């Protein structure tokens, strides 16, 4: 790889029994041209550093929503920051042993058009900068000892109507598992019946890497907000490629709402031949949602009004790099002013925002993108890739956030 400099390796620590390990890759090097490398900490937004320039923001557009008939030059949309262009990130990580292990990289967001190489071999790419995605690493690409990863990105001109940020602005993780494991976003929790007396919980689990007809013991504990195990299902999965379903009954459940954001956890352990090979945790809330024509929205059987705001993903002068403390401050201020809901305009949110809304009691409408292919709002905006990517992006969005208690509504587009 041209101009590659080996950084201090990050050691991956693996458990002896259940071999899942999620390791955040924080320390990287960044360059605009692969020649002048600087040490950075990810999440990182290269554009927030400036300099401001009117040319970065100049667009000749017709704003039909304002009744305009002809295009005029406009500024102020993206703040005049230099988010357009290419960038490169690289780092190294160390894996003591690869025997009996499989690997995946999870990206919470990469702005934009990321291409990912491991040890000089491209293993995958994505297009949309706001969506989370994962890449399963082909066998043999990661080797025992020191390994390298490089991510190249490009923000095109006229690709946004607001400041999108640039670079690895959300977290990146290396996930190590045994061959038999629950894949990324591989669980789905629903609560079909909810009352103050009891609630039914149904967990559907995908199991990857199992041989046909292989027997796998699947034990799931439902853990209450105070840490007590309130229900258990211990059963055998006979692998035929199908998802595995487990049902539970929780007595006197603590219901999730904006005023009482109680959270449960489903802890699923996979065992093969008496050995635990994977543990996967799914956090969820017990609550019921109903949309009744002529009446409105009902949460846990109670009529509930949305007192919501539309919130873009950036953090103002802090830039687009995700910052959990700053997001928590935003939610606190919104709750203080009486809001109980957020629409993620106009893109998939950071996982940290969704987790905080779960914990702090803020309902979410999760939105995917800004425009359709037949009515583009920016020349190189999402409309330019809608036909190829919309289905894949929507699938990732729904699978990623379908278990979050705060998510009560989906949007299909701005």
Secondary structure in CASP SS format (residue, H / E / C, confidence):
PFRMAT SS
TARGET T0000
AUTHOR 0000-0000-0000
METHOD secondary structure of the structure
MODEL  1
X C 1.00
X C 1.00
X C 1.00
X C 1.00
X C 1.00
X C 1.00
X C 1.00
X C 1.00
X C 1.00
X C 1.00
X E 1.00
X C 1.00
X C 1.00
X C 1.00
X C 1.00
X C 1.00
X C 1.00
X C 1.00
X C 1.00
X C 1.00
X E 1.00
X E 1.00
X E 1.00
X E 1.00
X C 1.00
X C 1.00
X E 1.00
X E 1.00
X E 1.00
X E 1.00
X E 1.00
X C 1.00
X C 1.00
X C 1.00
X C 1.00
X C 1.00
X C 1.00
X E 1.00
X E 1.00
X E 1.00
X E 1.00
X C 1.00
X C 1.00
X C 1.00
X C 1.00
X H 1.00
X H 1.00
X H 1.00
X H 1.00
X C 1.00
X C 1.00
X C 1.00
X C 1.00
X H 1.00
X H 1.00
X H 1.00
X C 1.00
X C 1.00
X E 1.00
X E 1.00
X E 1.00
X C 1.00
X C 1.00
X H 1.00
X H 1.00
X H 1.00
X C 1.00
X C 1.00
X C 1.00
X C 1.00
X C 1.00
X E 1.00
X E 1.00
X E 1.00
X C 1.00
X C 1.00
X C 1.00
X C 1.00
X C 1.00
X C 1.00
X C 1.00
X C 1.00
X C 1.00
X C 1.00
X E 1.00
X E 1.00
X E 1.00
X E 1.00
X E 1.00
X E 1.00
X E 1.00
X E 1.00
X E 1.00
X E 1.00
X E 1.00
X C 1.00
X C 1.00
X C 1.00
X C 1.00
X C 1.00
X C 1.00
X E 1.00
X E 1.00
X E 1.00
X E 1.00
X E 1.00
X E 1.00
X C 1.00
X C 1.00
X C 1.00
X E 1.00
X C 1.00
X C 1.00
X C 1.00
X E 1.00
X E 1.00
X E 1.00
X E 1.00
X C 1.00
X C 1.00
X E 1.00
X E 1.00
X E 1.00
X E 1.00
X E 1.00
X C 1.00
X C 1.00
X C 1.00
X C 1.00
X C 1.00
X C 1.00
X C 1.00
X E 1.00
X E 1.00
X E 1.00
X E 1.00
X C 1.00
X C 1.00
X C 1.00
X C 1.00
X C 1.00
X C 1.00
X C 1.00
X C 1.00
X E 1.00
X E 1.00
X E 1.00
X E 1.00
X E 1.00
X E 1.00
X E 1.00
X E 1.00
X E 1.00
X E 1.00
X E 1.00
X C 1.00
X C 1.00
X C 1.00
X C 1.00
X C 1.00
X C 1.00
X C 1.00
X C 1.00
X C 1.00
X C 1.00
X C 1.00
X E 1.00
X C 1.00
X C 1.00
X C 1.00
X C 1.00
X E 1.00
X E 1.00
X E 1.00
X E 1.00
X E 1.00
X E 1.00
X C 1.00
X C 1.00
X C 1.00
X E 1.00
X C 1.00
X C 1.00
X C 1.00
X C 1.00
X C 1.00
X E 1.00
X E 1.00
X E 1.00
X E 1.00
X C 1.00
X C 1.00
X C 1.00
X E 1.00
X C 1.00
X C 1.00
X C 1.00
X E 1.00
X E 1.00
X E 1.00
X E 1.00
X E 1.00
X E 1.00
X E 1.00
X E 1.00
X C 1.00
X C 1.00
X E 1.00
X C 1.00
X C 1.00
X C 1.00
X C 1.00
X C 1.00
X C 1.00
X E 1.00
X E 1.00
X E 1.00
X E 1.00
X E 1.00
X E 1.00
X E 1.00
X E 1.00
X E 1.00
X C 1.00
X C 1.00
X C 1.00
X C 1.00
X C 1.00
X E 1.00
X E 1.00
X E 1.00
X E 1.00
X E 1.00
X E 1.00
X E 1.00
X E 1.00
X E 1.00
X E 1.00
X C 1.00
X C 1.00
X C 1.00
X C 1.00
X C 1.00
X E 1.00
X E 1.00
X E 1.00
X E 1.00
X E 1.00
X E 1.00
X E 1.00
X E 1.00
X C 1.00
X C 1.00
X C 1.00
X C 1.00
X E 1.00
X C 1.00
X C 1.00
X C 1.00
X C 1.00
X E 1.00
X C 1.00
X C 1.00
X E 1.00
X E 1.00
X E 1.00
X E 1.00
X E 1.00
X E 1.00
X E 1.00
X E 1.00
X E 1.00
X C 1.00
X C 1.00
X E 1.00
X E 1.00
X E 1.00
X E 1.00
X E 1.00
X E 1.00
X E 1.00
X E 1.00
X E 1.00
X E 1.00
X C 1.00
X C 1.00
X C 1.00
X C 1.00
X E 1.00
X E 1.00
X E 1.00
X E 1.00
X C 1.00
X C 1.00
X C 1.00
X E 1.00
X E 1.00
X E 1.00
X E 1.00
X C 1.00
X C 1.00
X E 1.00
X E 1.00
X C 1.00
X C 1.00
X C 1.00
X C 1.00
X E 1.00
X E 1.00
X E 1.00
X C 1.00
X C 1.00
X C 1.00
X C 1.00
X C 1.00
X H 1.00
X H 1.00
X H 1.00
X C 1.00
X C 1.00
X C 1.00
X C 1.00
X C 1.00
X H 1.00
X H 1.00
X H 1.00
X H 1.00
X H 1.00
X H 1.00
X H 1.00
X H 1.00
X H 1.00
X H 1.00
X H 1.00
X H 1.00
X H 1.00
X C 1.00
X C 1.00
X C 1.00
X C 1.00
X E 1.00
X E 1.00
X E 1.00
X C 1.00
X C 1.00
X C 1.00
X C 1.00
X C 1.00
X C 1.00
X C 1.00
X H 1.00
X H 1.00
X H 1.00
X H 1.00
X H 1.00
X H 1.00
X H 1.00
X H 1.00
X H 1.00
X H 1.00
X C 1.00
X C 1.00
X E 1.00
X E 1.00
X E 1.00
X E 1.00
X C 1.00
X C 1.00
X C 1.00
X C 1.00
X C 1.00
X C 1.00
X C 1.00
X C 1.00
X C 1.00
X C 1.00
X C 1.00
X C 1.00
X C 1.00
X C 1.00
X C 1.00
X H 1.00
X H 1.00
X H 1.00
X C 1.00
X H 1.00
X H 1.00
X H 1.00
X H 1.00
X H 1.00
X H 1.00
X H 1.00
X H 1.00
X H 1.00
X H 1.00
X H 1.00
X H 1.00
X H 1.00
X H 1.00
X H 1.00
X H 1.00
X C 1.00
X C 1.00
X C 1.00
X C 1.00
X C 1.00
X E 1.00
X E 1.00
X E 1.00
X E 1.00
X C 1.00
X C 1.00
X C 1.00
X C 1.00
END
